[in-house]
């Protein structure tokens, strides 16, 4: 009887070992095959703390962007010497005037080939007359954009700043609703809301993930991190919004978002050592005449534009430019299955910036 039980146990162990071996073999084969395919790599953000307070990426790295199980819409790009998604190396000593393009994922634009981006198009159009550098990261709220603008002026001597306003949900700048790892938000623990840095330290699992094509495929192409893995792991590859509390109602969020606008302009003036005439806001809007923005977004958009113009800042409203291009050519402005701008939308934005007073005045200045 005992012999029969032992035989049965050995049988189960043998089956378990065989199953484990077969599974491991499949994983090894998958890893080898995926290494030859354009699996998304992520951008590998660096640690952010008081000593290094600017969120950016590991420098001098090539990256691959792709979407979905079938690795579609492949884009190959570069993180440059300063840690930004841009094919140019940034030079602090160049004498040409510098235009800094600031934004979130719309300007980071890892899903669009660099020559087709707003900053890539501006750099080509202004070659020999001005430099165009971009400073952007996915998930950057309005508060972070002010910090980026100050950084570009302070560290690289930017003579003008173009800030892309792709998302009007300014409540993400309030740490009550959002604490994006490595970025600056407004904190109200004192008498007034002040900018506060949310530190970020890459997790130890990042080293494993970034060196495994299979892990990156599961996380960045199939998004299995969303139901299965904590946000901390994927935050080491791409910035994500941290859940803070239950989603507020629309009016509460509108009130919080509206309250951020004067704080932003207060800190922009403090951080950016440029006259308002050297700061241009590019304002996204509805892309098609039959799909207007929801009331919440429209009200924020109007409030922000009024505050900008009251402070002497210029704006470029892309909405009528999108409408005109759509009526003429039935142009689509988003990536298929993705709300981000495609190359056509970036072209419209670039045309809007090139026709602005900021560009004319900057180029008219004696060198």
Beta strands, then each sheet from edge to edge (+ up, - down):
strand 1: 61-67
strand 2: 72-79
strand 3: 97-103
strand 4: 130-136
strand 5: 160-165
strand 6: 184-187
strand 7: 194-197
strand 8: 279-283
strand 9: 314-317
sheet 1: 1+ 2-
sheet 2: 4+ 3+ 5+ 8+ 9+
sheet 3: 6+ 7-
end
